[in-house]
Amino acid sequence: MYVEGEYKQRYNSDEMEFRVQNVRLLETIGEEKTSSITLRIPVEKISADLIERIEKLCLAHKGKHTLRMELIDYNNKEKMSFTSQVRKVNVGNEFIAAMEVLGVECGVN
């Protein structure tokens, strides 16, 4: 459960109270609060096979979240960031788990 509210001083009292304003299931919160996902890929792992598998996962998980990628060169301590202008994905547990199986680290924003 995800509970939103405010903690403030009670009216005409020195006591504090928490007033619940909204209660939702966590399943729905993740999708509502997420705006994008960043795939962090080390340059030494990039291959035609990896790119093809990522493409298939993105097509299988079309959605409304922005897809970002960071290509990371740990040896030279550099990285390049990209944002897809056309590809949007549905960031869910299944998509993240599939990326982790590929060895791709994900950051949800």
DAWOGI-V135354 format. One record per backbone hydrogen bond with DSSP energy under -1.0 kcal/mol. CO is the residue of the C=O (numbers start at 1). NH is the residue of the N-H. If there is no record, write none. Layout:
# DAWOGI-V135354
co=CO nh=NH
co=CO nh=NH
This chain:
# DAWOGI-V135354
co=2 nh=24
co=4 nh=21
co=4 nh=22
co=6 nh=19
co=8 nh=17
co=10 nh=13
co=15 nh=10
co=17 nh=8
co=19 nh=6
co=22 nh=4
co=24 nh=2
co=25 nh=29
co=26 nh=30
co=28 nh=32
co=29 nh=33
co=30 nh=34
co=35 nh=66
co=36 nh=109
co=37 nh=68
co=38 nh=107
co=39 nh=70
co=40 nh=105
co=41 nh=72
co=42 nh=45
co=43 nh=46
co=47 nh=51
co=48 nh=52
co=49 nh=53
co=50 nh=54
co=51 nh=55
co=52 nh=56
co=53 nh=57
co=54 nh=58
co=55 nh=59
co=56 nh=60
co=57 nh=61
co=61 nh=90
co=65 nh=89
co=66 nh=37
co=67 nh=84
co=68 nh=39
co=69 nh=82
co=70 nh=41
co=71 nh=80
co=72 nh=43
co=73 nh=78
co=78 nh=73
co=80 nh=71
co=82 nh=69
co=89 nh=65
co=90 nh=92
co=92 nh=96
co=93 nh=97
co=94 nh=98
co=95 nh=99
co=96 nh=100
co=97 nh=101
co=98 nh=102
co=99 nh=104
co=100 nh=103
co=105 nh=40
co=107 nh=38
